[in-house]
Amino acid sequence: MQHRAPHGEPSHSDPLPLSTLQGRRRIGHVRGYGGRRPGAGIVPAGGASSRMGTAKASLDWHGAALLTRTVAVLGRAVDGPLVVVRAAGQELPELPPGTEVVDDPVPGLGPLPAIGAGLAAVAGRAQAAFVASVDLPLLHPAFVARVLDLRGEHDVALPEAFGHHQPLAAAYATALAPVIDGLTASGQGRPPSLFDRVAVRRIGEQTLRSDPVLARLDPDLASLTNVNTPAELAAARARPLPAVRLVEGGVIRTVRARTAGELGRPVAVAGGTGPLPPWFPLVTGDELEGV
């Protein structure tokens, strides 16, 4: 069942341009990685967060909720709908305009039912979707773009890095929704049960880094840093802030921040038309203008 996003914005059925803050349109642009990719973005957000001790979705990340940031980063990388999959009745923080919310149909079984629900919600509007867990605070749009580019004709593009496969930082064909429904109906909720049945492209670190754009913007693949405990969250917060170019009063300088609000002054994307909201995620490679 679909819901309105918590900020009261109705669900949409058409991909929205990522250009300005007016109306329901998305905002922001990262120059240098080829623009947004065809596809949707899905964020499963209904996990128990038992190791963190509190709901990850609402954790503060430099002035923005972690879920808000993850959705907004996906919105910078894809041109289709954005979907959050929550536990039934779960309270969510403010989400970017146009975000759709659906319920996890089988909570507690594992991430696969949530992935399937997200894919079903966007089927017919996108052929592929990037699925990102809520706890990827350093996710870069260029990483999302790279994985979507590498899917090709495969059902799944599955990064394998740092000794693990990464099913919650992967690209899936939306046509897999019925397959996942069948697996969850039989009590199988772990992603490997899907990977054993479909065409999977497994993508190693070397292949990810072979893209010169990703190698420049995220050379350490920090996009795959997830935070499961307070200590991991603290370590992620302690990492160097991304370098962002700011043009202000005709002067170009480099500033460091993870959200627009951290800059302490109104800014817009270079060539944009309006100030960015405080929660707007900043990443390495961004170019901003003072307003």
C-alpha positions as CSV (number, residue, x, y, z in Angstrom):
1,M,0.0,0.0,0.0
2,Q,1.4,3.4,-0.9
3,H,1.3,6.4,1.4
4,R,1.9,10.1,1.1
5,A,5.4,11.2,2.1
6,P,5.5,12.5,5.7
7,H,5.9,16.2,4.5
8,G,2.5,15.9,2.9
9,E,3.8,15.7,-0.7
10,P,1.6,13.4,-2.8
11,S,3.2,10.4,-4.5
12,H,4.0,11.0,-8.2
13,S,3.9,8.8,-11.2
14,D,6.2,10.6,-13.6
15,P,10.0,11.1,-13.3
16,L,10.7,14.6,-12.1
17,P,13.6,16.8,-13.4
18,L,16.4,17.4,-11.0
19,S,16.9,21.2,-11.4
20,T,15.2,23.6,-9.0
21,L,13.4,23.8,-5.8
22,Q,10.2,25.2,-7.3
23,G,7.1,23.0,-6.9
24,R,7.8,19.3,-6.6
25,R,10.9,19.4,-8.8
26,R,14.2,17.9,-7.5
27,I,17.3,20.0,-7.1
28,G,21.0,19.8,-7.6
29,H,23.4,18.5,-10.2
30,V,26.8,17.0,-10.0
31,R,28.9,18.0,-12.9
32,G,31.3,15.6,-14.5
33,Y,29.7,12.2,-14.1
34,G,27.4,12.3,-17.1
35,G,24.1,13.3,-15.5
36,R,21.4,11.2,-14.0
37,R,20.8,7.7,-15.1
38,P,17.5,6.1,-16.2
39,G,16.1,4.3,-13.2
40,A,14.5,4.6,-9.8
41,G,15.9,4.8,-6.3
42,I,14.8,2.6,-3.4
43,V,15.7,2.8,0.3
44,P,14.6,0.0,2.7
45,A,14.3,1.8,6.0
46,G,12.4,-0.6,8.2
47,G,15.2,-2.5,9.8
48,A,15.3,-3.1,13.6
49,S,18.6,-1.1,14.1
50,S,19.3,-3.3,17.1
51,R,23.0,-2.7,17.1
52,M,22.6,1.0,16.8
53,G,20.1,1.2,19.6
54,T,17.9,3.7,17.9
55,A,16.3,4.0,14.5
56,K,18.9,4.7,11.8
57,A,16.5,6.5,9.6
58,S,16.3,9.5,12.0
59,L,19.9,9.6,13.0
60,D,21.4,13.1,12.6
61,W,24.0,13.4,9.8
62,H,25.4,16.9,9.8
63,G,22.0,18.5,10.3
64,A,19.9,16.2,8.2
65,A,18.3,12.8,9.0
66,L,20.3,9.9,7.6
67,L,17.3,8.7,5.6
68,T,16.7,12.1,4.1
69,R,20.3,12.2,2.9
70,T,20.2,8.8,1.4
71,V,17.0,9.5,-0.6
72,A,18.4,12.9,-1.7
73,V,21.6,11.4,-3.0
74,L,19.7,8.8,-5.0
75,G,17.6,11.7,-6.4
76,R,20.8,13.2,-7.7
77,A,21.8,10.0,-9.5
78,V,18.5,8.7,-11.1
79,D,15.8,10.3,-13.2
80,G,12.9,8.2,-12.0
81,P,10.8,7.8,-8.8
82,L,12.2,7.6,-5.3
83,V,10.7,5.1,-2.9
84,V,11.2,4.5,0.8
85,V,10.1,1.1,2.2
86,R,9.3,1.3,5.8
87,A,7.9,-0.9,8.5
88,A,4.2,-0.5,8.9
89,G,3.4,2.5,11.0
90,Q,7.1,3.6,11.2
91,E,7.5,7.3,11.7
92,L,9.9,8.8,9.1
93,P,11.8,12.1,9.1
94,E,11.1,14.8,6.4
95,L,11.8,13.4,3.0
96,P,12.7,15.1,-0.3
97,P,9.6,16.3,-2.2
98,G,8.0,13.6,-4.3
99,T,9.3,10.7,-2.3
100,E,6.9,7.7,-2.2
101,V,6.5,5.5,0.8
102,V,5.4,1.9,0.8
103,D,5.3,-0.7,3.6
104,D,7.5,-3.7,4.0
105,P,5.1,-6.7,3.3
106,V,7.0,-9.2,5.5
107,P,8.9,-7.4,8.2
108,G,11.5,-9.3,10.0
109,L,12.2,-11.8,7.2
110,G,15.2,-10.0,5.8
111,P,15.8,-7.3,3.2
112,L,14.4,-9.1,0.2
113,P,10.7,-8.4,0.8
114,A,11.5,-4.7,1.1
115,I,13.5,-4.8,-2.1
116,G,10.6,-6.5,-3.9
117,A,8.1,-4.0,-2.6
118,G,10.2,-1.2,-3.8
119,L,10.7,-2.7,-7.2
120,A,7.0,-3.4,-7.5
121,A,6.2,0.2,-6.7
122,V,8.3,1.5,-9.6
123,A,7.7,-1.2,-12.1
124,G,6.3,0.3,-15.3
125,R,8.1,3.6,-14.7
126,A,11.7,2.3,-14.6
127,Q,13.5,-0.7,-15.9
128,A,16.1,-0.7,-13.1
129,A,16.5,0.6,-9.6
130,F,19.4,1.3,-7.4
131,V,18.7,-0.1,-3.9
132,A,20.6,1.6,-1.0
133,S,20.4,0.8,2.6
134,V,19.5,3.8,4.9
135,D,22.9,3.6,6.6
136,L,25.2,4.6,3.7
137,P,26.1,8.2,4.8
138,L,29.0,8.6,2.4
139,L,27.1,7.4,-0.7
140,H,28.1,9.4,-3.8
141,P,25.9,9.8,-6.8
142,A,28.8,8.8,-9.0
143,F,28.9,5.4,-7.3
144,V,25.2,4.9,-8.0
145,A,25.7,5.9,-11.7
146,R,28.6,3.5,-12.1
147,V,26.7,0.5,-10.8
148,L,23.7,1.3,-12.9
149,D,25.9,1.6,-16.0
150,L,27.5,-1.8,-15.3
151,R,24.2,-3.7,-15.0
152,G,23.8,-4.0,-18.8
153,E,21.4,-6.9,-19.6
154,H,21.9,-8.6,-16.2
155,D,19.1,-8.8,-13.6
156,V,21.4,-7.6,-10.8
157,A,24.6,-5.5,-10.7
158,L,26.1,-6.6,-7.4
159,P,29.2,-4.8,-6.1
160,E,31.7,-7.1,-4.2
161,A,34.1,-5.1,-2.1
162,F,36.0,-5.2,1.1
163,G,35.4,-9.0,1.3
164,H,31.6,-8.8,1.1
165,H,28.9,-8.6,-1.6
166,Q,26.8,-5.5,-1.2
167,P,23.1,-6.3,-1.9
168,L,22.0,-3.0,-0.4
169,A,24.2,-0.9,-2.7
170,A,23.2,-2.7,-5.9
171,A,21.1,-2.3,-9.0
172,Y,18.1,-4.5,-9.8
173,A,15.8,-5.0,-12.7
174,T,12.3,-4.0,-11.7
175,A,11.0,-7.1,-13.5
176,L,12.4,-9.1,-10.6
177,A,9.5,-8.1,-8.3
178,P,7.4,-11.2,-9.1
179,V,10.4,-13.5,-8.6
180,I,11.0,-11.9,-5.2
181,D,7.3,-12.2,-4.3
182,G,7.6,-16.0,-4.9
183,L,10.7,-16.3,-2.7
184,T,9.3,-14.3,0.2
185,A,6.0,-16.3,0.0
186,S,8.1,-19.4,0.6
187,G,9.9,-17.8,3.6
188,Q,13.1,-16.8,1.9
189,G,14.1,-13.2,2.7
190,R,17.9,-13.1,2.2
191,P,19.2,-11.7,-1.1
192,P,21.4,-14.8,-1.9
193,S,18.2,-16.8,-2.5
194,L,17.5,-14.4,-5.4
195,F,21.0,-14.3,-6.7
196,D,21.0,-18.1,-7.1
197,R,18.1,-17.8,-9.5
198,V,18.8,-14.8,-11.7
199,A,21.6,-13.3,-13.9
200,V,24.0,-11.4,-11.6
201,R,26.9,-9.3,-12.7
202,R,29.4,-9.3,-9.8
203,I,31.4,-6.2,-9.8
204,G,34.8,-6.1,-8.0
205,E,36.6,-3.2,-6.6
206,Q,39.0,-3.0,-9.6
207,T,36.1,-2.7,-12.0
208,L,34.4,-0.1,-10.0
209,R,37.6,2.0,-9.8
210,S,38.4,1.6,-13.5
211,D,35.9,4.4,-14.2
212,P,38.0,7.6,-14.1
213,V,35.0,9.6,-12.8
214,L,34.4,7.4,-9.8
215,A,38.1,7.0,-9.2
216,R,38.3,10.8,-8.9
217,L,35.2,11.4,-6.8
218,D,35.2,8.3,-4.6
219,P,38.6,6.6,-4.9
220,D,38.3,4.7,-1.6
221,L,34.8,3.5,-2.4
222,A,33.6,5.2,0.8
223,S,30.1,5.0,-0.7
224,L,30.1,1.5,0.8
225,T,30.7,2.6,4.3
226,N,27.7,1.5,6.4
227,V,27.1,2.3,10.0
228,N,25.6,-0.3,12.2
229,T,26.8,0.8,15.7
230,P,27.4,4.2,17.4
231,A,31.1,3.7,17.1
232,E,30.8,3.2,13.3
233,L,28.6,6.3,13.1
234,A,31.2,8.3,15.0
235,A,34.0,7.1,12.8
236,A,32.0,8.1,9.6
237,R,31.3,11.5,11.1
238,A,35.0,11.9,11.8
239,R,36.0,11.4,8.1
240,P,37.2,14.5,6.2
241,L,34.4,16.6,4.8
242,P,34.0,16.7,1.0
243,A,35.6,19.6,-0.8
244,V,33.1,21.8,-2.6
245,R,33.8,24.7,-4.9
246,L,31.9,27.9,-4.0
247,V,31.7,31.0,-6.1
248,E,30.7,34.0,-4.1
249,G,31.1,37.6,-5.1
250,G,33.2,36.7,-8.1
251,V,35.7,34.8,-5.8
252,I,36.2,31.0,-6.2
253,R,37.2,29.1,-3.1
254,T,37.0,25.6,-1.7
255,V,34.8,24.9,1.3
256,R,34.0,21.7,3.2
257,A,30.6,20.5,4.3
258,R,28.2,17.5,4.0
259,T,25.0,19.5,3.8
260,A,24.0,22.9,2.4
261,G,23.0,23.9,5.9
262,E,26.5,23.4,7.3
263,L,27.8,26.2,5.1
264,G,25.9,28.8,7.2
265,R,24.8,30.8,4.2
266,P,22.3,30.4,1.4
267,V,23.8,28.7,-1.6
268,A,22.5,27.3,-4.9
269,V,23.8,24.8,-7.3
270,A,26.0,26.5,-9.9
271,G,23.7,27.6,-12.7
272,G,20.7,26.9,-10.5
273,T,17.8,29.3,-9.6
274,G,17.1,29.0,-5.9
275,P,18.7,28.3,-2.6
276,L,19.2,24.7,-1.5
277,P,17.4,23.4,1.6
278,P,19.6,22.9,4.6
279,W,19.3,19.0,4.3
280,F,20.6,19.0,0.7
281,P,23.5,16.6,0.5
282,L,26.9,17.9,-0.6
283,V,29.5,15.6,-2.1
284,T,33.0,15.8,-3.6
285,G,32.8,17.5,-7.0
286,D,29.9,19.9,-6.3
287,E,30.0,23.4,-7.6
288,L,27.9,26.0,-5.7
289,E,27.1,29.7,-5.9
290,G,26.3,32.1,-3.1
291,V,22.8,33.6,-3.3
